[in-house]
């Protein structure tokens, strides 16, 4: 299962253009730790998964952890033209 989660983390990071550096910078985790957990032989940790989810609110935790559903949550739209770490959640549903 760990391999599957690691694979989905790598797919998400690549698809969303997120680097280990940007995750580390925004979540105060060592960049090397993130890199080793996503690209090396280290197991992926909860802190790395949580950090990825925090910098990518449009990413589905259900998809990331279980592989079910879509990779992106349709109700969260990233703000275009801003670096990922400065984006805010934008809920497209109406109240």
N, C-alpha and C positions, 0 to 999 in steps of 0.2 A: 504494500500500500504506500509506503514511504516513497518508492520510486515513482508511483503514479502522481502523487502530490508534487514531488519535485519536478516532474515533467510538465505538469500544468502550471506551476510557478514560472518555469522557464518560458513556456508558451505565452503566458500573460505578460511577463516582462518584455518579451520581444514584441508582441502585438501592440502593446501600449507604449512602447518606447521608454521603458523605465530601466534605469541602470542600478547596479548595486550601490553606486555612489549616491544617487538621489534618494534611495531608501535609507541608507545609513545616515545621510545628512539630515533628513527630516525626522528621523526616529531615534537619533542618538545611539545607533548601534554601530559597531565597528564594521567598516566597509569590507574588510577581509573576511569577517565572519559571514556576512551576507553572500559574498562571492563564493566562499568555500561550500556553503550550504546549498547554493543553487547550481554551481558548476563543478564542484569537487566531489570527493568521496564522502564528505561529512553528511550526516543525516540532516534533513531540513527541520529546523526548530520552530516551535510555536511563535517565538518572537519574530522570526523572519516572515512567517505567514501573516502575523498580525500587522507587521510594519508594511508589508505589501498592500494589505487591505486598507490600511489607514491612508496611504498615499494614492490609492486608486479606489475611491468610493463607488465608482461605476463597475467594479469587479465583483462578481458574485462569489460569496464565500461558499455557498452550496456547490457551485461548480468547482471551485478551487480545491475544496476538501474531499468532496465525494464524486465529482465528475458528472453530476447530474444537472440538467438544465442548460441554460445558455451562459457563456462566459461573462457577458455584460448584463447589468441590470438596466432595463430599458427606461426606467423612471429617473435615472441619474445621468445627466448630460454634462460632460466636461466643458469648461469654458475655453473656447478656442483662442489661440494666440497668447496664452499665458503659460509660463513654466508650470509643470504638474504640481510642484510644491506650493504654488500660489493659487491654485484653482479652488473654487468653492463648489459645494453640492448645489445643483440646480434641479429642483423637483419640477417635472413637467406636468404633473397632475394638477387639476384645479380643485380648489376647496369648495 
